[in-house]
Structures are given as structure tokens and as C-alpha cells.
Amino acid sequence: MKLLVATAWLLGSIVISTGSTQAEELTGTLKKIKESGVITLGVRDSSVPFSFIDDKQVYQGYSVDLCKKVVIAVQKHLGLASLKTEFNPVTSASRLPLMANGTIDLECGSTTNNLERQKQVAFAPTMFLAAGRLMYKKSSAIQSLADLRGKTVVSTAGTANLKQLTIMNGEQNLGLNIVAAADHAEAFLMLETGRASAFALDDILMASLAASSKNPADYEMSKEPLSLEPYGIMLRREDAAFKKVVDTAISTIYTSGEINGIYAKWFNSSIAPKGINLRFPVSPQLQIAFAKPSDSGGPATYAAVPEAQKNLLKKK
């Protein structure tokens, strides 16, 4: 009897000890979420089709859908019966500070993953590849950046596009009057109302803004891209345990083919409430990024499609 009691006590001690170890192993974001029972997603108001608020005041979009999949994976990983999801609006300027100070846990928007930002935050595997371009009215006779010499160009505050535009303005001595708008909607309104001659941003975001405008046919974009922008869901740096859960969830969506339906829903289908269809097919570069998930912030990683991979894509 004493032996049985001792054995039971020992097994109980092991269970308690193991539970304590598991609790102690949780750090960073996973610990924060486990203790609060809440995960907070940073979302955008007007980054169609990635993250936006619809006519029912509900946050929707491609990035939001992917983040919701990650939330399920986090809940499962933590063994939680339920996990509350809160949505916290962010802007291009506020998203990095709000991530760094712990206000948001995942940023589900249209954020470029680049080497400079990787010094402040981390990114999940690339979910989209955009090209930075200029948008202008067809009636303006503008075709390139050089045609904007001395004119007003708008971009959104906190974007890689704004920084790049500023650098190119200095390098080429263009004398541009560069205006930083609070968000994408405000920037497009400046172009629409003639307060700016051009708008610099990623092509997919400008395409969605133009498609939702009163006169979509009035606008066109520069043929030559100014940059290649890999988008990723943003999370905190130096949080390996949380990043592993996020990366595994996203990579599984990509490699399983589940991403095809999610992508088609937002880029090749009618989007409520205005019923716009962006008709934006998956590029060969993005197909490869889905087949071989990467969180690289270097555009060169995605720029070229090797011949061997082209043949692989043809077979699919």
C-alpha cells in the first residue's frame, strides 16, 4: 500500500512538474495570448482587397482571412477551448509602433516585407507580390516619373512607396512636391480631385481604389514598375515560438493548395459591397512563393522565375 501511495505521489508530481514546465515554456506573444484569452489583429480600413471595413462595419479581406486561419492554429496550439479575436484599426504610419508596443499581435493588412522593416518586426511567409507604380488620369498625358517634374505627387504616410519616391526625387532632381496622405483613400481622393497629378503606391491597392471610384476608366498606371513589394503578415521580432506557429499555419495553407480558393475569393471574384472584380491572376512569381514559402524581404528573391520552375508550373 505504501508503495502504491508513493508511486501515485510520484506520478502526480511528474504531472504537476510537466504542467509547470509547459507553463514556464510559454513566452512572448503565446504567453500573452494564453493568459488573456485574446488575440488582437491589426486591420486596415481601406486596403481592398487585403483588409478593409465593409458596409456592415465588419473587417474583411484576403489578409484578414489568412489571419483568421492563424488564430485557429494558435488556439489549437495553446489548447484553448475558445480564443477571443479583437480587431484594432491601424494605419501605414501606426502599424509598426503598435506591433512593437504589444497593442496588436498580428498585422493583417498590405504591408511590404523589406530588410529595413525586418530590423523592427518579423513577417510570415510572403502572401502577395505587388509592384510599386504611379497612377494618373489618362487625360493628363503623363506616362512616367520624368513627366511629373515639378508637379505634386501623393503617396500614403508610412509606406515604402513614399520613401522610395522621396529618394528617386532627390536622385533624379525632379523637384516633385511630395504629399503624404493619412491613408490610401485620402491619397486617391487627392488624385481624383486634381490636387495631385499622380499617386504612388502598389499596383493592386491602386487598382482596387480606381475600380471602386465613380469613373474607373479615367485612370491608368505606369507600365514600368518602380519596385517589387513582397507582402506578409507582420508579427513581433525575436519571438521564435509564436513565429513558428504562424509560419507553419501559413505555409500549410500555401502548400496544401487551400490558398487557391482564398486567393480567388478576393482577386478573381466579385467583392461586396460594390461588386468589383479585380481580375488579378496569380503571377508565376507568386505561384513559386506559394510552392516554396519564404519570409525573405529581398525583392530579388521573387523577381526572377528560373526556367526549371517555369516548367514545373506548366505541369501543374
MOZICOR-V398118 format. One record per pair of residues at least 12 apart in sequence whose C-alpha atoms are under 6 Angstrom apart, sorted by the first residue. I is the first residue (numbers start at 1). J is the second residue. If there is no record, write none. Layout:
i | j
I | J
I | J
This chain:
i | j
30 | 242
37 | 83
38 | 83
38 | 84
38 | 85
39 | 85
40 | 85
40 | 86
40 | 87
40 | 104
40 | 105
41 | 87
41 | 88
41 | 104
41 | 105
41 | 106
41 | 107
42 | 88
42 | 89
42 | 90
42 | 104
42 | 107
42 | 108
43 | 89
43 | 90
43 | 108
43 | 109
44 | 89
44 | 90
44 | 109
48 | 208
49 | 61
49 | 266
50 | 62
50 | 63
50 | 109
51 | 64
51 | 109
62 | 266
63 | 108
63 | 109
64 | 108
70 | 246
70 | 249
92 | 158
93 | 157
93 | 158
106 | 234
106 | 235
107 | 233
107 | 234
108 | 233
111 | 231
112 | 229
112 | 230
112 | 231
113 | 230
113 | 231
113 | 232
113 | 297
114 | 297
115 | 297
121 | 236
121 | 237
122 | 234
122 | 235
122 | 236
122 | 237
123 | 232
123 | 233
123 | 234
123 | 235
124 | 232
124 | 233
124 | 247
124 | 295
125 | 293
125 | 294
125 | 295
126 | 230
126 | 231
126 | 232
126 | 295
127 | 231
127 | 232
128 | 230
128 | 231
129 | 229
129 | 230
130 | 202
130 | 228
130 | 229
131 | 202
131 | 203
131 | 225
131 | 227
131 | 228
131 | 229
132 | 201
132 | 202
132 | 203
132 | 225
132 | 226
132 | 227
133 | 200
133 | 201
133 | 202
133 | 203
133 | 222
133 | 225
133 | 226
134 | 199
134 | 200
134 | 221
134 | 222
135 | 198
135 | 199
135 | 220
135 | 221
136 | 198
136 | 219
136 | 220
137 | 218
137 | 219
138 | 218
138 | 219
149 | 174
149 | 175
149 | 176
150 | 175
150 | 176
151 | 176
151 | 177
152 | 176
152 | 177
152 | 178
152 | 196
152 | 197
153 | 178
153 | 196
153 | 197
153 | 198
153 | 199
154 | 178
154 | 179
154 | 180
154 | 187
154 | 199
155 | 180
155 | 199
155 | 200
156 | 180
156 | 181
156 | 183
156 | 184
157 | 180
157 | 181
157 | 182
161 | 201
228 | 299
251 | 293
254 | 290
255 | 291
267 | 279
267 | 280
285 | 302
